[in-house]
């Protein structure tokens, strides 16, 4: 008699286990998903804070200036490239004028007076470098600012004699001595560029970070307010358009382009001399 009464119980037992199955699976799924739930805030927390260090016009000037010098240096040899060499040299002079003007009326972090203050602390930094017992005792950030300021001042100062002697030599004023001075100043400019790159590489190794990265991105790692409060992207685009527009205008003025015209003009001049 008891067997029939026990049979429902035996039938309900599987139903309880079946009902419990989803809850167990859900709890197991919750446990398996629980470690992944904080992944998103974890990834967000690993993003290093950064602040804007260099604004867009300064970076645009830097790379346009570098490209113009590289093109002018590579086109210095050979009469075929002479006009292109001259146009790139004039572009460097125009960029110098922009940098001086921007350094006079631009934001605080690009002022020319700031370069002077960085150079003024050079003697004290060299003294601390001499007294340091290990590299960790040296303020490498101040050294970086000092080397960068020296490079900027030297490069900007060398543009003036390069442009003047190049203009005089192109228009055949004076004699061959002007051309020799132009070449000598150009070589000095190249060595300053090499020293600038070597200083960046050395400081990157000493500080264990890429100190050139802000010139690409405009930002540097670290907390705190932005040094460059505004990016002034519009001014950077305007500067790029001005340089490219000038080169394009010179190209249009040349009947056969910046390269062919120089070759044709010089060849015609040589032919006239022979006649």
N, C-alpha and C positions, 0 to 999 in steps of 0.2 A: 504493500500500500504506500509505503514511503517512496518507492521508486518513481511512480508517476508524479508525486509532488516535487521530487528533486529534479526532474527533467527540465522544467522551465529555468531553474537556476543554471543548469549546465548550458542552456541555450543563451542565457543572458550574459554569461561570462565572455564569450567571444565578442558580443556586441560592445561590452565595456572596453575591451582591449582595442576594438576597432575605433571606438569613439576616442579613446586616448591616443591612438596613433597619430592623428593630425596634430594634436596639441604637442606631443613629444617632438614630432618633426618640426613644428613651428618653433618650439623652444630651441631645438638644435640649430635650426636655421638662424634664429636670432643670435644664438651664441657664436655661430660661425660668422655672422655679419657684423657682430659687435666690434671686433678689432678693426674692421675696415671703415666703420663710421667716423672715427676721428681722423681719417686720412686727409680729408679736405682741409680742415683747419691746420693739420700738421704741415701740409704742403704750403699753405699760406704763411705759416709762421716761419718756414725756412727761407722765404724770400728775403734777401738782405735789404735793409733800408738804404736808400740812396738820396742824394740831393744834387740839384743842378749846380754845376761848377763853372761851365763855360757856355755862353749863349751862342745861338746859331750864327750871327754875323761874324763873330770871332773865328769860329770853326770854318766857315765858308772862306774867309780871308786866308786862313792858314793853308787850306788845301789848294785854293786857286793860286796863291803865291808859290807854293811848292811845285805845282804842275807847270806854271809858267817858267820857273827857273829850270826845271828839268828839261822842258822843251827847248828853252833858249840855249842851254848848255849843249844838248845833243845836236842842235842845228848850228853851232858856232863854226864848225869846220865845213868848208865847201861853199863855193859861191852860189850853188844851186839853191841852198836853203837860207840865203842871207836875208831876204825880205821877211820870211817867217821868223827868223831870229830877232829881227828888229821889232816886229809887231809884238812878240812875246815880251821883249824888253820894255816896250812902252806900256804894256799891260801891267808889268811889275811896278812901274812908276805910278800908274793910276791906282793900283792897290795900296801902295805906300801912302798916297794922298788920302785915300779912304781911312787907312789905319790911324794916321795922324789926326784927322778930323774926328774920328770916332773916339780916339783917346782923349780929345779935348772936351767934347760935349756929350760923350756917351755915358753909360752907367758907371758907377764907382769902381766896379771890379775890372774895367778895361781902361781906366784912366792911365795916362802916361806918368802921372805923379806916383802911381802905385809901383811902377817899375823902379822909380828913383828910391822909394822907401825900401824895396827889396834889395837893391844894390847897396844901400847904406848899411845894411846889416851884414854885409859880406865879411868884413874884417873880424867881427865878433864870432861869426860862424867858423871861419878858418881857425881862429884861436881855440875854439871849443873842439874842433876836429883834431888839432895838434895835442891837446891835453887829454883826449879820450883814451881810455885803456882798452876798450872793446867797442865793436860797432854799435852795440845797443845803447851806448852812452851818447851817441851823436844824434842830433835832431835832423834826421834826413829829410823831413818835410821842408824845413827851412833851407836845407841845401838844394833840394829840388827847385824851390822857388828862385833861389839865387842863380842856379845854372840856367834855368829857363829865361830869366830876365836878362842875363848876359847874352844869351843866344839871340833873343828878340832884338835887343838894342844893336848888337853887332850886325845882324842881317839887315835891319832897317837902315842903319847908317851906311852900309856898303851899297845899297841900291842907288844912292845919289851919285857917287863917282862912276858906277857902272853905266847909268843912264846918260850922264853928261858926256863921258868919253865915247860911249857907243854912238850917240847922236852926232858928235863931232866927227868921228871916224867914218860914219856912214855918209855924211855930207862932204867928206874929203877936206875937212878943215885941219889946219896944222900939217903934221907929217906922220910918218910911220910911228913916231914915238907915242902918239895918242892911242893907236891900235895896240901897242905893246902894254901901255898902262891899262887899257881896257881888258886885255887878256890876263894881266897880273891880278887885277881886282876880281875878275871872274874866278880865277883859281883860289884866291883867298876866300871868296864866298863859298866855294865848294868845300873847302876845309872847315869852315865854320859849320856848314851843314853836317859834315861827317862828325865833327865834335859834338854837335847837338844830338845826333842819333846815338853816338857812343854814350853820352851822358844819360840819355833815356834808358838805354839798355843796362847800364851800370846801376842806376837808381832802381830800376825794376828788379834787378837781382838782389840788391841790398835790402829793399823793402818787401821783397817777396810778393809783389803785385805789379800789374801792368800799369805803369804811370802814364802811358800814352792813351789809355782807353778813354779818358774824358774828352780827348780831342776828336774821338769818333762819335761817342754817344752824348757828350755834354754833361754826363753825370759821374759821380764818384760814390763809392760805398761809404756809409756812415750816417749817423743820425744828426739832426740839426736842421736849421733853416737853409734854404737855398742861397748860395752865394750870388748867383745870377737870378734875381727875382723874376725877370721876364725873359722869355726866349727870343723875342723879336724875329720870328721866322720870316715875316714879310720882308725885313731888311736884308736877310741872307739871300732870299730869292731875287730881290732887286739887284744885289751886288753880282750874283751869278749872271743875271740877264744883261747887266751892263757890260761885263767882261766879254761874254759870248757875242753880244751885239756889236761891240767894237771890233772884235776879230772878224765877224761876218762882214761888217762894213768895209774893213780893209781888204777882205777877200773880194768883195764886189768892185772895189776901186781898181784892183789889179785885173787887167784884161784877161790874163791867163792863170789867175790864181796866185797865191803867195809863193809858191815854189817855182812854177814855170816862168813867172814874170821876172824873177831875179835872174834866172838863167838866161832868159832872152835878152834882158836889158844889158847885162854884163857882157854877153856874147856880142851884141851889137856894138857896144862901146869898144870892145877889143878889135872888132873888125874895122871900125872907123879909125882907130889908131894906126892900124896897119896901112890903111889907104893914105 
